[in-house]
Amino acid sequence: MRELRVAIVLSVLLAACGGDDVDLTPLPDDGRFRPPASGERTTEADACNTLVDTHGDRMLSLGCAGTSRTCPGFLRAEFGAECLQYDKGSVDGCLEFYASQTTCQDLVAALEGCVITAYEGTTPAGCP
């Protein structure tokens, strides 16, 4: 019985220590690509500009007509919050996803089809 109490106490303590751990909640099965997180954080401005600029450059390299999304609205529309921090590894994963697209149609769909990881609760009291 004593071992059971010790195991319960240890499991509660371990659960309480997970402050910045990545959320292990299952991701929605909506067909969108979600690159793995690296744990390295980046700002909204850096994440958004990197994604939009790279997507636009890839559109030009494929000779696609059209425009890309604009920042910061692109990420804010997805996550519904201003000035969150995002995971750099997931941003890099989307950049690779864009680079792997070989047709204009696939590349246009890739912009909405790749979702980066946002760190909830990182909204500052105004954008830095």
C-alpha positions in Angstrom: 0.0 0.0 0.0 2.9 2.3 0.8 4.3 1.8 -2.7 1.0 2.8 -4.2 1.0 6.1 -2.3 4.5 6.8 -3.3 3.7 6.1 -6.9 0.7 8.4 -6.8 2.7 11.2 -5.2 5.5 10.8 -7.7 3.1 10.8 -10.7 1.4 14.0 -9.4 4.8 15.7 -8.9 6.0 14.7 -12.4 2.8 16.0 -14.0 3.2 19.3 -12.2 6.8 19.8 -13.5 5.9 20.0 -17.2 5.8 23.8 -17.5 7.1 24.3 -21.1 6.6 20.8 -22.4 5.2 20.4 -25.8 1.4 19.6 -25.7 0.9 15.9 -26.4 -2.8 16.3 -27.3 -3.6 14.4 -30.4 -3.6 16.6 -33.5 -6.8 16.9 -35.6 -6.9 14.6 -38.6 -7.8 17.3 -41.1 -5.3 16.3 -43.8 -3.0 19.3 -43.0 0.8 18.8 -42.6 2.1 19.7 -39.1 5.9 19.5 -39.0 7.5 18.4 -35.7 8.4 21.1 -33.1 12.0 21.6 -32.2 11.4 23.5 -29.0 13.2 26.6 -30.3 10.9 29.6 -30.2 10.6 32.5 -32.7 8.6 35.6 -32.8 5.4 36.1 -34.8 7.1 38.6 -37.1 10.0 36.3 -37.9 7.8 33.2 -38.4 5.2 35.0 -40.5 7.7 36.9 -42.7 9.8 33.8 -43.3 6.8 31.7 -44.3 5.2 34.3 -46.6 8.4 35.4 -48.2 9.6 31.8 -48.9 6.2 30.9 -50.3 6.2 34.0 -52.5 9.7 33.2 -53.7 8.7 29.6 -54.5 5.7 30.9 -56.5 8.0 33.0 -58.6 10.5 30.2 -59.1 7.7 28.0 -60.5 6.3 30.8 -62.6 3.0 30.9 -60.7 0.5 33.7 -61.0 -1.1 35.2 -57.9 -0.1 36.6 -54.6 0.8 35.2 -51.3 -0.7 36.1 -47.9 0.4 39.1 -45.9 1.7 39.4 -42.4 0.8 39.5 -39.6 -2.7 38.5 -40.7 -1.6 35.2 -42.1 -0.8 33.7 -38.7 -3.4 35.6 -36.7 -6.1 34.2 -39.0 -4.9 30.7 -38.2 -4.4 31.1 -34.4 -6.8 33.9 -33.5 -4.2 35.7 -31.3 -1.7 38.5 -31.8 2.0 38.2 -31.1 2.3 34.6 -30.1 5.6 32.8 -30.2 6.0 30.0 -32.6 8.2 27.0 -33.0 11.2 27.5 -35.3 11.4 23.8 -36.2 7.8 23.7 -37.4 8.4 26.9 -39.4 11.5 25.2 -41.1 9.3 22.1 -41.7 6.8 24.2 -43.6 9.6 25.8 -45.6 10.7 22.3 -46.7 7.1 21.5 -47.5 6.8 24.5 -49.7 10.0 23.6 -51.5 8.7 20.1 -52.2 5.7 21.4 -54.2 6.2 21.1 -57.9 3.1 22.6 -59.3 1.4 26.0 -58.8 -1.8 24.4 -57.7 0.0 22.3 -55.0 2.1 25.3 -53.9 -1.0 27.5 -53.4 -2.6 24.8 -51.4 0.6 24.3 -49.4 0.3 27.7 -47.8 -2.9 26.8 -46.0 -1.9 23.1 -45.8 1.0 23.5 -43.5 0.5 24.4 -39.9 3.2 25.6 -37.6 3.2 25.1 -33.8 2.2 28.1 -31.7 3.1 28.4 -28.0 -0.1 29.2 -26.2 0.0 31.8 -23.4 3.0 33.7 -25.0 1.0 36.7 -26.0 2.7 39.8 -24.7 0.9 42.9 -23.6 1.4 44.3 -27.1 3.7 43.3 -29.9 7.4 44.0 -29.2 
